[in-house]
Amino acid sequence: MRKLVLVLFAFLLVAPVAMAAKPPAYFVDESKLPFNELPGISTQRLWGVHNKAGYRIEVPSNWNGSLVMWAHGYRGTGLELTVDNHPLRAFLVANGYAWAASSYSKNAYDPAQGAKDTHALTQFFNGKFGRPTRTYITGASMGGHVTGIVAEQWHSSYDGAMPICGVLGDYELFDYFLDFNLAAQTLSGVGKQYPFAADYLSVTVPATKAALGPAFPFALNAAGQNLKSLVQLRSGGVRPLFDQGFLFWNGVAGDFLFGLGVGDGTLPRQPGVAVQNSDVVYQFDTDPALSGAETVFNSSVQRVTADPQGRRNNGIANVPPTTGDLRIPMLTLHTLGDLFVPFHMEQEYARRVAAKGNAHNLVQRATRDYGHCSFTPTELVTTFVDLTKWVEGGIKPAGDEVLDPTAVADPAFGCTFTDKVSPRQWNTVPGLGFLTPPDCPAP
């Protein structure tokens, strides 16, 4: 758990990059690329470097003709490029599916490079083995952003997509990080201005937390309760598992969400500030009419406007948005209590897809957990199998109504697709029992 939090804590703490700086010398340690067969399963395994990115490919001897690409998540800002095995590797090769994964040729938050390198590996596979009967693109977290880009940009090369815990709302994620930190500053009365100073985490954040309750986030005063309510509405609305997520990401994970506010609003590959809240109307409750407290807050919170070039859509030249131009079946999976890549990523993408007239190609599912990408093997296998039934047999799977606030707020929301048998963090990790969520209501 601590290792996961430390890795995630580095996410997007982006410092300004001097224009004349020498590009980083990324490298692949090829001695780490080989991987062994799974017991009892005969496969052909390839590894190497293609277009400066490391890769792994595995094709079972009873290959069914389908290929499943894997797009990994954020790797930090180090120079070594590493490759993941597909998290469904054992299931895939046992059932005749080939898979392939790229390290990408760059680290940092660069989904455009991830998309290009993943698609290049798909083409490399086609040259080695012939074009598959069907090709699926799958990915997690930033890899979910990559999956959305690939599905939209090269839809004729892929038959189905499965982003899990994905950054499908692109810039909306970074706006949410901004929301949390600016709201905390305003409601606490500490009032530091963004971009924050170098002592933000060491000085400002402790003072901010002390002003939000006697034991933030476990005991909140009125200002702290307003922050919690604002974050709930900005991260996906009233829903099960939010309370557990708020305690986990602000308590168990330390100052994690505050740490996501210490950058300067820029992103790799994207010139200018890319975050903004100038168009946001903040609320503390679900009543659309602004209360007096909400009116005061909206007039006093610092407003940030992105630079025009900071959010420009240049295809995959910069940090590419997902447009909703979805022409192939996509089945997504997202945990309800994730406050790192929150559930509103699914809602934002659903709105974009619907606006393009492509809602028939999108099915979304929620599961009841507070972790980031905290899915059980059963949940992942079930999601993938249901996607293949849709693509290969025309059987469209069931999903959740992510844009219906009443449905999302229902105490049973997320129960349908949650694995209720496999152990979870709250009943396996010592000290996390207090985060145990309510059981799903009886049918």
Protein Blocks (a to p, Z undefined) as FASTA:
>chain_A
ZZmmmmmmmgopacdddfklccddddddfklmpccddehiacddddddeehiacdddddf
klghiacddddddebjafbdcddddfklmmmmmnopacdddebjbecjdfklmmmmmmmm
mmmmmmmnopafbdcdddehjlmmmmmmmmmmmmmlpcbdcdehiafklmmmmmmmmmmm
mmmmmmnonopacdddfklmmmmmmmmmmmnojbdckbccfklmmmmmmmmmmnnpaaeh
klmmmmmmmmmnopmlmmmmmmnoiaehiacjfbdcklpccdfbfbfbacfklmmmmmmp
ccddddfklmccehjlmccddehiacbdcdddddfklckbgcklmmmmmmmmmmnopmmm
pccdddddfbehiacfklmmmmmmmmmmmmmnopacddddfklmklmmpmkgoklmpcfk
bccfklmbghilmmpccddddZZ
